[in-house]
Amino acid sequence: MDRNITLYTTTMCPVCGMVKQFLNDMNIEYKEVNVDLNPIAMIKLIGKTKRFSVPQTNINGQWVFGFDPVRILKIVNAN
């Protein structure tokens, strides 16, 4: 199963840590983009989602906002 998962985070975000821990616990590979360290990525993210908050997870083009393990697994298992 080929997945393209990108998790957008910030350094001090506790909910971002929860999503990372969940993905790690489920052995789901992902790419992390810390928007604190990459302001261009932050601008692009806001342009795509119209949201100023993190975490935001893109799974094969579908967005999950915040910590929503049920939705994450639903999308991951559907692909």
C-alpha positions in Angstrom: 0.0 0.0 0.0 1.6 3.2 -1.2 0.8 6.1 1.2 1.8 9.7 1.0 1.4 11.2 4.5 2.6 14.6 5.5 2.1 15.9 9.0 2.4 19.7 9.5 3.5 20.7 13.0 5.0 23.4 15.2 7.7 23.0 17.8 5.6 23.7 20.9 2.3 22.0 19.8 1.2 19.3 22.3 -1.5 18.0 19.9 1.1 17.6 17.2 3.0 15.3 19.5 -0.1 13.3 20.0 -0.5 12.8 16.3 3.2 11.9 15.9 3.0 9.4 18.7 -0.2 7.8 17.3 1.4 7.4 13.8 4.5 6.0 15.3 2.6 3.6 17.5 0.6 2.4 14.5 3.8 2.0 12.4 2.5 4.5 9.8 5.3 6.2 8.0 5.0 10.0 7.5 6.9 13.1 6.6 6.9 15.8 9.2 7.0 19.5 8.1 7.6 21.8 11.1 6.2 25.2 9.9 8.1 27.0 12.7 11.2 26.1 10.8 9.8 26.5 7.3 7.7 29.7 6.9 7.2 29.1 3.2 5.6 25.7 3.9 3.4 27.5 6.4 2.2 30.1 3.8 1.5 27.3 1.3 -0.4 25.3 4.0 -2.6 28.2 4.9 -3.3 28.8 1.2 -4.3 25.1 0.7 -6.4 24.6 3.8 -7.4 28.1 4.8 -6.6 27.1 8.4 -4.0 28.7 10.7 -3.8 25.8 13.2 -1.7 22.7 13.5 -1.6 19.7 13.4 -2.7 19.2 9.9 -2.2 15.8 8.3 -2.4 15.2 4.5 -3.0 11.6 3.6 -3.0 11.0 -0.1 -4.7 14.4 -0.7 -7.2 14.1 2.1 -6.9 16.4 5.1 -7.2 15.6 8.8 -7.2 18.5 11.2 -6.2 18.1 14.8 -5.9 14.8 16.5 -8.5 12.5 14.9 -7.2 8.9 15.1 -10.4 7.4 13.8 -10.4 9.5 10.6 -6.7 8.9 10.1 -7.1 5.1 10.2 -10.2 5.3 8.0 -8.3 7.2 5.3 -5.1 5.1 5.7 -7.1 1.8 5.5 -9.1 3.0 2.5 -5.9 3.6 0.4 
